[in-house]
Amino acid sequence: MIQSMTGYGKSVLQLPTKKISIELKSLNSKNLDINARMPSMYRAKELEIRKLIAKHLVRGKVDFSLYVEITGEDTSSQINKTVVKEYIKQLKDVVDGDTTELLKMAIRLPDAVTTERDDIDEEEWTLIANGINDSVSKIVAYRKDEGATLKQDFLDRIVTLRRLLEEVIAMDPDRIDGVRARLEKGIADIKEKVDENRFEQELVYYIEKFDITEEKVRLENHLDYFEKALNSDDSNGKKLGFISQEIGREINTIGSKSNHAPMQKLVVQMKDELEKIKEQLLNVL
């Protein structure tokens, strides 16, 4: 079944001294584009994180975020007392102020707080990897739910296109008769005697230029193929996009050959439905 490229998944891990939150958000994109945000100590695992995400999220603009909240007594951040005292001393030379206010200013300056880099142990990484997989599973489920909604919308619009095509097919004989009648009237109006056999040959040749039999058959086949691809096991938005281009080509040809106002009106409606399909296809995986 088709999947949307829009999705969201979140997992929360509670460790002895910290809480780790993992979030995944995705939007539509031509390819897979992963933007990863995490504390510096986890950067060593970024490549593995990207592989875990790419394994299941084939396309889309994916934002990955890993947040860490210290809940225990241990902390890797330490105040650099020597640096902070020197900052306060320098600030006092610049402005008069309360020591507490100067401390608030000093603590925000570079190197006032240092962070000791800790290596991620394998047990913690295993938990994080499981959390990422859990978030990926949630985002895939979200994408499938969105995909089901998109699929129904596509099916409804394909039904509309079929109905409009049936109307085109129904009015086609009258359209051809109308073209023939206009040509015969034109010859009669100029009051010229013509060779009936030659005129009939030219008339058949001229009317063949307006014949849309092939376009009607191809359009119906393309609609069948679109529906078949829509019901396939995999989700392939690019393939559906290619089929929609072929559908558009046949609709345009029918419009250019019709030379019949009521039929051109139906063609405009078909183009409108197809344009809505194309817009939605941009969000299909």
C-alpha positions in Angstrom: 0.0 0.0 0.0 1.1 3.6 -0.6 2.7 5.6 2.2 2.8 9.3 2.8 6.1 11.0 3.4 4.6 13.0 6.3 5.1 11.3 9.6 6.1 11.6 13.3 7.5 9.2 15.8 8.8 9.6 19.4 10.4 7.4 22.0 11.5 8.2 25.6 14.2 6.2 27.4 14.6 6.4 31.1 18.1 5.5 32.2 19.5 5.6 35.8 20.9 9.1 35.6 19.3 10.6 32.4 16.2 10.7 30.3 16.7 10.4 26.5 14.0 11.6 24.1 14.2 10.6 20.5 12.0 12.3 17.9 11.6 11.8 14.1 9.6 14.1 11.8 9.4 13.7 8.0 8.0 15.8 5.2 8.1 15.2 1.4 11.3 15.4 -0.6 12.6 13.9 -3.9 15.2 11.9 -2.0 16.1 11.0 1.6 17.5 14.0 3.4 18.3 13.4 7.1 19.0 16.4 9.4 20.4 15.0 12.7 20.6 17.0 16.0 22.1 15.6 19.1 24.6 16.4 21.9 28.2 16.3 20.9 29.0 13.2 22.8 26.6 11.2 20.6 28.1 12.4 17.3 30.4 9.4 17.1 27.3 7.3 16.5 25.7 9.6 13.9 26.6 7.4 10.9 25.0 4.4 12.5 22.0 6.5 13.4 21.6 7.5 9.8 21.8 3.9 8.6 19.1 2.9 11.1 16.8 5.6 9.7 17.6 5.1 6.1 16.9 1.3 6.3 13.2 2.0 6.6 12.6 5.6 5.5 13.5 5.5 1.9 12.4 9.1 0.9 11.6 12.3 2.6 13.1 15.2 4.5 13.7 13.7 7.9 14.5 15.6 11.1 16.1 13.5 13.8 16.5 14.9 17.3 18.0 13.3 20.4 17.5 15.2 23.7 19.2 14.4 27.0 17.9 15.4 30.4 20.1 14.7 33.4 17.9 13.2 36.2 20.6 11.9 38.5 23.3 13.5 40.6 26.0 12.9 38.1 26.6 15.6 35.6 29.3 16.0 32.9 29.1 19.9 33.1 31.4 21.8 35.5 31.7 25.5 36.3 35.2 26.7 35.5 35.7 28.7 38.7 38.9 30.4 37.7 37.5 31.6 34.4 34.3 32.9 36.0 36.2 34.8 38.7 38.4 36.4 36.1 35.3 37.4 34.1 33.7 39.0 37.2 36.9 40.9 37.9 37.0 42.3 34.4 33.3 43.2 34.4 33.8 45.1 37.7 36.4 47.2 35.9 33.8 48.1 33.2 30.6 48.6 35.2 29.5 48.9 38.8 27.0 46.2 39.7 25.8 43.6 42.2 28.1 40.5 42.3 25.1 38.3 41.7 24.2 40.2 38.5 27.8 40.1 37.3 27.8 36.3 38.0 24.8 35.9 35.8 26.6 37.7 33.0 29.9 35.8 33.5 28.3 32.3 33.5 27.0 33.0 29.9 30.5 33.9 28.6 32.7 31.4 26.6 34.4 28.7 28.6 32.6 29.5 31.8 31.1 26.0 31.8 33.1 23.0 30.6 31.7 19.6 29.6 33.6 16.5 30.1 33.1 14.2 27.1 32.0 10.7 28.1 32.0 7.8 25.7 28.7 6.0 25.2 28.8 2.5 26.6 27.4 -0.4 24.6 24.5 -0.9 26.9 23.3 2.7 26.5 23.8 2.6 22.7 21.8 -0.6 22.5 18.9 1.1 24.3 19.2 4.2 22.0 19.3 2.0 18.9 16.1 0.2 20.1 14.5 3.6 20.8 15.4 4.8 17.2 13.9 1.6 15.8 10.8 2.2 17.9 10.5 5.8 16.6 11.0 4.6 13.0 8.2 2.0 13.5 5.9 4.7 14.8 6.6 7.0 11.9 6.1 4.2 9.4 2.7 3.5 11.0 1.9 7.2 10.7 2.9 7.2 7.1 0.7 4.2 6.3 -2.3 5.9 7.9 -1.7 9.0 5.9 -1.2 6.8 2.8 -4.6 5.2 3.3 -6.2 8.6 3.2 -4.3 9.6 0.1 -5.2 6.3 -1.6 -8.9 6.9 -1.1 -8.6 10.4 -2.5 -6.8 9.0 -5.6 -9.4 6.3 -6.1 -12.2 8.9 -5.9 -10.5 11.1 -8.5 -9.8 8.1 -10.8 -13.5 7.3 -10.6 -14.3 10.9 -11.6 -11.8 10.7 -14.6 -13.4 7.5 -15.7 -16.9 9.1 -15.6 -15.7 12.1 -17.6 -14.0 9.8 -20.1 -17.3 7.9 -20.5 -19.0 11.2 -21.3 -16.4 12.0 -23.9 -16.9 8.6 -25.5 -20.7 9.0 -25.5 -20.5 12.4 -27.2 -17.8 11.5 -29.7 -20.1 10.2 -32.5 -22.2 13.4 -32.4 -19.0 15.4 -32.5 -17.8 13.7 -35.6 -21.2 14.1 -37.3 -21.0 17.8 -36.4 -17.6 18.2 -38.0 -18.9 16.4 -41.1 -22.0 18.6 -41.3 -20.0 21.8 -40.9 -17.6 20.8 -43.8 -20.5 19.8 -46.0 -22.3 23.1 -45.3 -19.1 25.0 -46.0 -18.9 23.5 -49.5 -22.6 24.1 -50.1 -22.2 27.8 -49.1 -19.5 28.5 -51.7 -21.8 27.0 -54.4 -19.0 25.0 -56.0 -19.6 21.7 -57.8 -17.1 19.2 -56.5 -16.2 15.6 -57.3 -18.2 13.6 -54.8 -15.7 10.8 -54.6 -12.8 13.2 -54.2 -14.7 15.2 -51.6 -15.5 12.0 -49.6 -11.8 11.0 -49.6 -10.8 14.4 -48.4 -13.5 14.4 -45.8 -12.4 11.1 -44.4 -8.8 12.2 -44.3 -9.8 15.5 -42.5 -12.0 13.7 -40.0 -9.3 11.2 -39.2 -7.2 14.1 -37.9 -9.9 14.6 -35.3 -10.2 11.0 -34.4 -9.5 10.3 -30.7 -10.1 6.5 -30.7 -6.4 5.8 -29.8 -6.3 8.4 -27.1 -9.5 7.1 -25.5 -8.1 3.6 -25.4 -4.7 4.7 -24.1 -6.3 6.9 -21.4 -8.4 4.1 -20.2 -5.4 1.8 -20.0 -3.4 4.4 -18.1 -6.2 4.8 -15.6 -6.2 1.0 -15.1 -2.4 1.0 -14.7 -2.6 3.8 -12.2 -5.1 1.9 -10.1 -3.1 -1.3 -10.3 0.1 0.5 -9.1 -2.0 2.1 -6.3 -3.0 -1.3 -5.1 0.5 -2.9 -5.3 2.4 -4.0 -2.2 5.0 -1.4 -2.4 4.7 2.4 -2.3 6.2 4.1 -5.4 5.2 7.7 -5.7 7.7 8.3 -8.6 6.0 5.5 -10.6 2.6 6.9 -10.0 4.0 10.3 -11.0 5.2 8.9 -14.4 1.8 7.3 -15.0 0.0 10.6 -14.2 2.2 12.3 -16.8 1.0 9.8 -19.4 -2.6 10.4 -18.4 -2.1 14.1 -18.8 -0.6 13.6 -22.3 -3.7 11.7 -23.5 -6.1 14.3 -22.0 -4.2 17.1 -23.7 -4.3 15.4 -27.0 -8.1 14.8 -26.7 -8.5 18.5 -25.9 -6.4 19.6 -28.9 -8.3 17.2 -31.3 -11.8 17.7 -30.0 -12.8 20.9 -31.9 -16.0 20.6 -29.9 -16.9 23.0 -27.1 -18.8 20.5 -24.9 -16.0 18.0 -25.1 -13.4 20.7 -24.3 -15.4 21.5 -21.2 -15.0 17.9 -20.1 -11.3 18.0 -20.9 -10.9 21.0 -18.6 -12.6 19.1 -15.7 -10.3 16.1 -16.4 -7.2 18.4 -16.2 -8.4 19.8 -12.9 -8.8 16.4 -11.4 -5.4 15.3 -12.7 -3.8 18.4 -11.3 -5.1 17.6 -7.8 -3.8 14.0 -8.2 -0.3 15.4 -9.1 -0.3 17.7 -6.1 -1.0 14.9 -3.8 1.5 12.6 -5.4 4.3 14.9 -4.3 3.7 13.6 -0.8 3.7 9.9 -1.7 6.7 7.8 -0.8 
